Every structure is written in structure tokens, then in C-alpha cells.
Amino acid sequence: MEMLRSPGPAPSPTAEAGDVLGRRALNRALLARQLLLARQALPAVRAVERLVAMQAQAPLAPYVGLWTRLAGFRTDELADGINGRDLVRSTLIRGTIHLVSAADCLELRPLVQPLLDRALRTGYGRHLAELDLEEVAALGRTLVEERPRTFADLGATLGDALPDRDPGALTAVVRTRVPLVQLPPRGVWGRGGQAVHTSAEAWLGRSLSSDPSPEDLVLRYLAAYGPASVKDLQTWSGLTRQRQVIDRLRPRLLSFRDENGTELLDLPDAPRPDPETPAPPRFLPEYDNLLRSHADRTRVLSDDHRGRLATPNDSPRPTFLIDGFVHGTWRITGERDRAVLTVEPYAPLSARDRTALLEEGARLLTFAADGADHDVRIGDSSG
């Protein structure tokens, strides 16, 4: 994997190894690396690689995630990347669907295999007794490479071949042991469709990496999300035993502390802007990794607001940032020929922040609902 670093302000000369980094310092460092202090002029594929991967259970979420980070981003740029096989949707980080570059899919997939194996044992252990997992995986690979399949189709066909076995467990074996990708039009703006799958090797015409580097994965995580603790890294990746990898990298890293005394590791030349660097309002899609990549999320989401953001099934809502921190949620709905953006703040907005949020909301509607009349409504923060 190429070592990619987010552009941004130069490292603060006052942030030296051993320093305590407060919440605002960590916030501004994260925003700089996440391309959220100022929109960057980057191609979509390059931007996705900067972020390592973009969580994509909601198929269109990466479009909003890139729009809020890139200057002049167009939906067809991402759609062309998916259709042209430069970008793929696959189960990777934390065992969830992520959008990644083709090259990163082939590099990352072997690294997350232990996570997927653990999930298979946890979810289907009693169904796996005396089952030849390699045989099932080989059969599943043959089936999805014969023609792309939904998981329902795959499970039914596997069940016909092995009628004494649970079809769901058989499908889970293939999902975890075969590197699968979801094919377009799934995830293509303006189209969409069922999630159908084939193997990454068949779709991309290349093999998985034979020598993936855990160290490079850690360095890329720090470039996109640092400074961060070992626990933060494990929260983002879903992988365990990452302290061993960090220890091998220590000569190349700086060590800081947060206000609770937790050690934070970082790249020496990564951006650590002044804590008072202005941060404009930003709209984030559901599942954005900004909110899901640290054990301690207070660098961007206060504990009080985290409670309000939670839902019974942990289905994240689209959020917006004010001064770099989550300040509420948003949704777009249609009313006749009008697209309505409803913003629900968690706390009162200053007059300046309200004006800036309305302006950014109008830009979001122009992007997401082009051609319709627009209306931005800011709700009551007292709820």
C-alpha cells in the first residue's frame, strides 16, 4: 500500500512529543486529515485512498461524504469509478461494507481475514461442526464466479448442494472465506439495485496481495485518523493485538497523551493544526467513519450528544458539524416538487453559525437534489 497523508495545515510547532493534546487539538488534527477544514481538489479515487476506506452500508453515503470533502466533486466521478472497477464495495474494515480503491481491496482483504474468521465462529459456530470450510468456500467461489449472485440465491444453491446444512451458515462461510465485492449498479448514483456479488479476483482480474503489511495499515490509519491510541486503532479496524504492530513502529512515531493520560501515537509530519483553527459547518452522511473510528469519540462527539445520536438498532443518522463537533442531525425529504433539508440541532446556534449552516445546507441541496426547488429548515434545539 502506498503511504498516503491528508493535506492540511503544517504541524503545530508547539505540539512536541510527550505533550498533552486537548480535545480541540485532537479535533482539528482529525478534521485536517479528514479533508474537513477546507475542501480539497482531489480525484475521487485518490480521496477514498486518503481516507483508507469509506463506510458504505448506505449505498449513496460516500457521495455525500466526498461532496463535503472535495472541491467540485460530481456524482458521476464516483459512479464512473465504481463502473470502471477503480473503486469497489466490499466487506473490510470492522467486517462492514466499505468503498475502497481496487488496489486497496486486494491489499486490505487479507489483513481483515482474522476479524472475519472470528465473526464466523461467533455467529455460526454450532453450525460449522464437521463442515469442511474450504470445500464450502471453493463451491461458493465457483458459484459467484459462474454468475454474480445475491446472498439469497447463493444460500439457496448451497443448500441444494448440502441439504443437511443450514443455508445461512453456508452463505456465511462463503462471505467470510471468499473476498466478495458488490457489483454495480449497486452504489451508483441515480440507479441502484440489489446487492449481487462475485469474487474480487474475478471482478478485478488480479490476485489478493501475497504480502500485505499490517504496519502500513497502521501508518495509514494514523495519517487519516490520528493522533490515536492502540484502542482507537482496534476500534476502527476491528482487529486485535495491534499493540504488537505499534511496538514495531515506535521508532517511526511520536508519542503524546490526551487529557486522561492515554497514550496517543502519531506520524511526525502529520498535520496538527492550532486548536483555534476555524472549522466551517459540514454535513456528514450516515455511517461516516469520522464518528466510528475511535474508542474515545469525544474529539468530535460529546458524550451528551452521543446519547442523543444513538438509536435502538445503532443505525447512525446523518450529522452536521459546527465548530468541528457534531451539533445535530439532518435529513432530506421531498414535498411535491420541493426538496427539503431539515436540520435538527442539539443545542442553540449562534447567528453566525445559523447563517453559515443555511448556506452550506443550500449547497448540499443543490448537490443532492439538483433540479428541484430547495428549502432548508432548522428545527428547535430544545428537544
Order of alpha helices (4+ residues) and beta strands (2+ residues): alpha-alpha-beta-alpha-alpha-beta-beta-alpha-alpha-alpha-alpha-alpha-beta-beta-alpha-alpha-alpha-alpha-beta-beta-beta-alpha-beta-beta-beta-alpha-beta
